[in-house]
Amino acid sequence: MKGAHCADEIFAGTFLLLTAPFYLFHGYYIDKITPPPGTKRNVSNMIVSWIKILMIFLYTAVVAVLTLLSIPFDRHGNLYHGCARLFARGVLVISGVKVIVEGAGNLDRSKSYIYISNHASQFDIPSIIAGIPDQIRLVYKKELEKVPFMGWALKFGKIYISINRAKGIDAAQSLEEAAKNIRTGASVLLFAEGTRSPDGKLQQFKRGPFYLAVKSGIPVIPVTINGSHKILPKHSTRIKPGIIRLVLANEIKPPQEGGKETELLLRDEVREIIQKNLAE
């Protein structure tokens, strides 16, 4: 069904780094984490990376507990967003990553936006949360609420937007609710490619994020993320220090008339802008 398909596309690229420390230890990576044959420097770098991952794991648990404790006193979500920013900045500091933002002056603080971005690394989300001066909500799959600590914070915080893909009808209803939340003044981040790029190059954009943009009628800000792929590529656990540069383009107002062709035109326009600002 259309709702299920669009829901899959939207949350596939928004599996937030809030839960990354948990699945970095999943068996899928076991065959990836053995240091390659070579110098002692390679072994040393791998050890440093795993120390960073352990520190991020512990830091994640601490911030999640703080977030849960703040929920009863947080009527407007300011403490929740503050904890998310604290988490993001802490992860970046631990990892030795600096974020530079270009185009922040294009934002109107009185407006809400849909930020649509390329996706190349698990560091994309913390760099955006820490770097963009806005209270940005994430779209996540409802199953993540079962993950200890951060999953509980997602469930009880009721700030970020969940999508249930278990059934087509549920997925369509979740999209309607997501559009409603965005229309009430919530900025949201969506990854247009639906998954991380394996080589940092721009992939094909999915239709789902643009369906939600047109459905909600909220202005779109194309965001280009440069440099995150070099810090932590897909299928890697070796974290390298470096610089991530975010380029925020001017807002694009979605057309009033909906439909597949309108969504595809918006998709092509956003992709062209992101590609233009993407460093080779």
C-alpha positions as CSV (number, residue, x, y, z in Angstrom):
1,M,0.0,0.0,0.0
2,K,1.1,3.6,-0.6
3,G,1.2,4.4,3.1
4,A,3.4,1.4,4.0
5,H,5.7,2.1,1.1
6,C,6.2,5.7,2.0
7,A,6.6,4.9,5.6
8,D,9.4,2.4,4.8
9,E,11.2,5.0,2.7
10,I,11.0,7.7,5.4
11,F,12.2,5.8,8.5
12,A,14.7,3.7,6.7
13,G,17.1,6.6,6.6
14,T,16.2,7.9,10.1
15,F,17.5,5.1,12.3
16,L,18.9,7.6,14.7
17,L,22.3,7.4,16.3
18,L,20.5,7.5,19.6
19,T,20.4,3.7,19.4
20,A,23.6,3.2,17.4
21,P,25.8,2.3,20.4
22,F,23.5,-0.7,21.0
23,Y,23.6,-2.2,17.6
24,L,27.3,-1.5,16.9
25,F,27.8,-4.5,19.1
26,H,25.5,-6.7,17.0
27,G,27.1,-9.8,15.5
28,Y,26.7,-8.3,12.0
29,Y,29.8,-6.3,12.6
30,I,32.0,-9.1,14.1
31,D,33.7,-9.9,10.8
32,K,34.2,-6.1,10.2
33,I,36.0,-5.2,13.4
34,T,39.2,-7.3,13.1
35,P,42.1,-4.9,12.5
36,P,43.5,-5.4,9.0
37,P,47.0,-6.8,8.8
38,G,49.6,-4.1,8.8
39,T,51.3,-1.8,11.2
40,K,50.8,-1.3,15.0
41,R,49.2,2.0,14.1
42,N,46.2,0.2,12.6
43,V,45.8,-1.8,15.8
44,S,46.1,1.3,17.9
45,N,43.5,3.2,15.8
46,M,41.1,0.4,16.2
47,I,41.6,0.3,20.0
48,V,41.0,4.0,20.2
49,S,37.8,3.6,18.1
50,W,36.4,1.0,20.4
51,I,37.2,3.1,23.5
52,K,35.2,5.9,21.8
53,I,32.3,3.5,21.1
54,L,32.3,2.3,24.7
55,M,32.3,5.9,26.0
56,I,29.4,6.8,23.6
57,F,27.6,3.7,24.9
58,L,27.9,4.8,28.5
59,Y,27.2,8.4,27.6
60,T,24.1,7.4,25.8
61,A,22.7,5.5,28.8
62,V,23.4,8.5,31.1
63,V,21.7,11.0,28.8
64,A,18.8,8.7,28.3
65,V,18.2,8.4,32.0
66,L,18.4,12.2,32.3
67,T,15.9,12.5,29.5
68,L,13.5,10.1,31.2
69,L,13.7,12.0,34.5
70,S,13.0,15.3,32.8
71,I,9.8,14.1,31.0
72,P,7.4,14.7,33.9
73,F,8.6,18.3,34.1
74,D,8.8,19.1,30.4
75,R,5.5,20.4,29.2
76,H,6.8,22.0,26.0
77,G,9.6,19.6,25.1
78,N,12.4,22.1,25.7
79,L,14.2,19.8,28.1
80,Y,13.8,16.9,25.7
81,H,15.4,18.8,22.9
82,G,18.0,20.1,25.3
83,C,18.9,16.5,26.2
84,A,19.1,15.5,22.5
85,R,21.4,18.4,21.8
86,L,23.5,17.5,24.8
87,F,23.7,14.0,23.6
88,A,24.7,15.0,20.1
89,R,27.4,17.4,21.2
90,G,28.8,14.9,23.6
91,V,29.1,12.2,20.9
92,L,30.9,14.7,18.6
93,V,33.3,15.7,21.4
94,I,34.1,12.1,22.3
95,S,34.7,11.3,18.7
96,G,36.8,14.4,17.9
97,V,34.4,15.7,15.3
98,K,33.9,19.4,14.6
99,V,30.7,20.7,12.8
100,I,30.7,23.8,10.6
101,V,27.3,25.2,9.5
102,E,26.8,27.3,6.4
103,G,23.5,29.0,5.6
104,A,22.1,29.1,9.1
105,G,21.1,32.7,8.3
106,N,18.5,31.3,5.8
107,L,16.4,30.0,8.7
108,D,13.4,31.9,10.1
109,R,13.2,31.0,13.8
110,S,9.5,31.7,13.8
111,K,8.9,28.9,11.2
112,S,9.0,25.1,11.2
113,Y,10.8,23.3,8.4
114,I,11.2,19.8,6.9
115,Y,15.0,19.3,6.6
116,I,15.8,16.9,3.8
117,S,19.3,15.7,3.6
118,N,21.7,13.2,2.1
119,H,22.9,10.4,4.4
120,A,26.3,8.8,4.5
121,S,27.2,8.1,8.2
122,Q,25.8,7.5,11.7
123,F,27.3,10.9,12.5
124,D,24.8,12.7,10.2
125,I,22.1,12.9,12.9
126,P,24.2,14.2,15.8
127,S,25.9,16.8,13.5
128,I,22.4,18.1,12.4
129,I,21.0,18.2,15.9
130,A,24.1,19.9,17.3
131,G,24.7,22.2,14.4
132,I,21.3,23.5,13.2
133,P,19.7,26.1,15.5
134,D,16.3,24.5,15.6
135,Q,14.3,22.0,17.6
136,I,14.4,19.2,15.1
137,R,12.3,16.1,15.5
138,L,13.2,12.7,14.1
139,V,11.0,10.1,12.4
140,Y,11.6,6.7,13.8
141,K,10.1,3.2,13.5
142,K,7.9,2.3,16.5
143,E,9.8,-0.9,17.1
144,L,12.7,1.2,18.4
145,E,10.6,1.9,21.5
146,K,11.6,-1.5,22.8
147,V,15.3,-0.6,22.9
148,P,16.4,0.0,26.6
149,F,17.0,3.5,27.7
150,M,16.8,5.5,24.5
151,G,13.8,3.5,23.2
152,W,12.0,4.3,26.4
153,A,12.9,8.0,26.1
154,L,11.4,7.9,22.6
155,K,8.2,6.2,23.7
156,F,7.5,8.3,26.8
157,G,8.9,11.6,25.6
158,K,6.3,11.8,22.8
159,I,8.4,14.4,21.0
160,Y,9.8,12.6,18.1
161,I,7.4,11.1,15.4
162,S,6.9,7.3,15.3
163,I,5.8,5.4,12.3
164,N,4.3,1.9,12.5
165,R,5.0,-0.2,9.5
166,A,3.5,-3.4,10.8
167,K,0.5,-3.1,8.6
168,G,-0.3,-1.0,5.6
169,I,-3.3,0.8,7.2
170,D,-1.2,1.5,10.4
171,A,1.6,2.9,8.2
172,A,-0.8,5.2,6.3
173,Q,-2.3,6.4,9.6
174,S,1.1,7.1,11.0
175,L,2.0,9.2,8.0
176,E,-1.2,11.2,8.5
177,E,-0.3,11.8,12.1
178,A,3.3,12.7,11.2
179,A,2.0,15.3,8.7
180,K,-0.4,16.7,11.4
181,N,2.4,17.0,13.9
182,I,4.6,18.9,11.4
183,R,1.7,21.3,10.6
184,T,1.4,22.2,14.3
185,G,4.9,23.7,14.3
186,A,7.4,20.8,14.5
187,S,10.5,20.9,12.4
188,V,11.5,17.4,11.3
189,L,14.6,15.7,9.7
190,L,14.2,13.2,6.8
191,F,16.9,11.4,4.8
192,A,15.9,11.4,1.1
193,E,18.1,8.4,0.1
194,G,16.4,6.0,2.5
195,T,19.7,4.5,3.7
196,R,23.3,5.5,4.2
197,S,25.4,5.8,1.1
198,P,28.2,3.2,1.0
199,D,30.7,5.5,-0.6
200,G,29.6,9.0,0.3
201,K,28.2,9.7,-3.2
202,L,24.6,10.8,-3.6
203,Q,22.1,7.9,-4.3
204,Q,18.7,8.0,-5.8
205,F,16.1,9.9,-3.7
206,K,13.0,8.1,-2.5
207,R,9.5,9.5,-2.8
208,G,8.4,9.2,0.8
209,P,10.0,12.3,2.3
210,F,8.5,14.5,-0.4
211,Y,5.1,12.9,0.0
212,L,5.2,14.0,3.6
213,A,6.5,17.5,2.7
214,V,3.6,18.1,0.2
215,K,1.1,16.5,2.5
216,S,2.1,18.8,5.4
217,G,2.6,21.9,3.3
218,I,5.7,22.9,5.3
219,P,8.7,24.6,3.7
220,V,11.6,22.3,2.8
221,I,15.3,23.1,3.6
222,P,17.7,21.1,1.6
223,V,20.7,20.1,3.7
224,T,24.0,18.9,2.3
225,I,26.2,16.9,4.7
226,N,29.9,16.9,3.7
227,G,32.6,14.9,5.4
228,S,30.7,12.5,7.6
229,H,31.5,9.5,5.3
230,K,35.2,9.9,6.1
231,I,34.5,9.9,9.8
232,L,32.4,6.7,10.0
233,P,31.6,4.9,6.7
234,K,28.7,2.5,6.4
235,H,29.6,-1.0,7.8
236,S,32.5,0.3,9.8
237,T,33.2,0.8,13.5
238,R,36.4,2.8,13.1
239,I,35.7,6.4,14.1
240,K,38.1,9.0,12.7
241,P,38.3,12.6,14.0
242,G,37.4,15.2,11.4
243,I,35.2,18.0,10.2
244,I,31.5,17.8,9.1
245,R,30.3,20.7,7.0
246,L,26.5,21.3,6.8
247,V,25.2,23.5,3.9
248,L,21.7,24.8,4.4
249,A,20.0,26.0,1.2
250,N,17.2,28.5,0.9
251,E,13.7,27.2,1.8
252,I,11.5,25.7,-0.9
253,K,7.7,26.1,-0.5
254,P,5.9,22.9,-1.5
255,P,3.3,23.3,-4.3
256,Q,-0.3,23.5,-3.1
257,E,-1.5,20.8,-5.4
258,G,-0.5,17.3,-4.3
259,G,0.0,14.1,-6.3
260,K,2.8,11.9,-7.4
261,E,4.1,14.3,-10.2
262,T,4.3,17.2,-7.7
263,E,6.2,15.1,-5.2
264,L,8.6,13.9,-7.9
265,L,9.2,17.5,-9.1
266,L,10.0,18.6,-5.5
267,R,12.3,15.6,-5.2
268,D,14.3,16.4,-8.3
269,E,14.6,20.1,-7.2
270,V,15.9,19.2,-3.8
271,R,18.3,16.6,-5.1
272,E,19.8,19.0,-7.6
273,I,20.5,21.5,-4.8
274,I,22.1,18.9,-2.5
275,Q,24.2,17.5,-5.4
276,K,25.4,21.1,-6.2
277,N,26.6,21.6,-2.6
278,L,28.1,18.2,-2.2
279,A,31.9,18.2,-2.1
280,E,33.5,15.7,-4.4
